[in-house]
Amino acid sequence: MTTSPPGPGPGPGPGPDDADPGLARIRTSLAWTRTALSFAAVGAVTLKKDVIAGLLIIAVAPVIWRLGRLAHHRPGRFRLVTATIVAASLVALAVALTH
């Protein structure tokens, strides 16, 4: 029976959790933070014209920020992200059409 020496070569490599993601997670976190800040800024500008719509948009900002902090392997994460983005888009569309 032969055994292969330890080190690089055929065989199981590092698992997906062991791989070095580099700065991808940090960039993703920063992107979610920028998106949440953008929603807050749009909500603040909207407050000048319509208080209720502005408050609704501002209320969505922390939800968007929190979505970016969810674990990437959490079941149902993509559905939750999709539902929140659709809801925020519908609110923004309703505000745009009513004014």
N, C-alpha and C positions, 0 to 999 in steps of 0.2 A: 504494500500500500504506500502510495506516495502522497506527500503533503506539499502544498505550495508554500513558499516562503511568505512571511507577512510583508505587506507593502502594496504598492500599486500593482494592479493586474486585474484579471477577471475575477468576478465575485461580486457579492453585494456591496454596493457603494453606500455612501452616506444617505440616510433617509431624507425626505423632504423637510423635516424639522431640523435636521442637522446642517443642511446647506446654508452657507452664508448668503443672506439676501442682500448684502451690501447696504446701500442707503435707500432701498426701495420703500421700506416701511416708513422711514422718516419722511420721504418725499410725499408718500400717500397721506400721512398725517398732516403735513403742512398744506396739502391741497384741500383736504376737508376743512381745515381751519380757515383757509382763504375763502372757501365757498360760504362758510357760515358767516364770516365777517362781511362778505358781499351782500348776503341776505339782510344782515342787520343794517347795513348802510342804505340799501334800497328801502327797507322799512322805515328808517329815519327820514329819508327824503319823502316817502309817501305820507308820513304823519302830517306834513304841511298841508296836504290836500284833503286827506281822509283819515281821521284818527283810527277808526275801527280797522280799516284795511292795513294801515301802517302797523298797528299792534299785532295783527294776525301774522304779517310777514316777519316782524321782529320775533314773535313767539316761535316761529319755525326755525330760526337760526340756531338755538341751542340743541334742538332735535337733530339737525343736520350735523352739528359738531359732534354730538354724542354717537351718531351712526358711524362716524369715522373712527371712533375709539373701540368699536366692537371687535371682538376676536375674529380673525379671518376664517377660522375653521368652524365657527358657530353655525349650527344647522339653521337654515331659514334666513340667513343674513341677507342674501341677495334679494329675496322676496321683500324683506323689510325695507331695504334700501330703495328698491324699485317703487314700492307703495308710497314711501315718503316723498320721493322725487316727483312722482305723479301728482300727489296731493298738493305739494308746494307749487308745482307748475299750474295746476288748476286754479289755485288761489291767485297766483300772479295773472293768469289769463282773465279771471273774473274781475280783478281790479283794473286791468288794462281796458277791458270792454265796457266797464261801467263809467269810466272817466274819460 
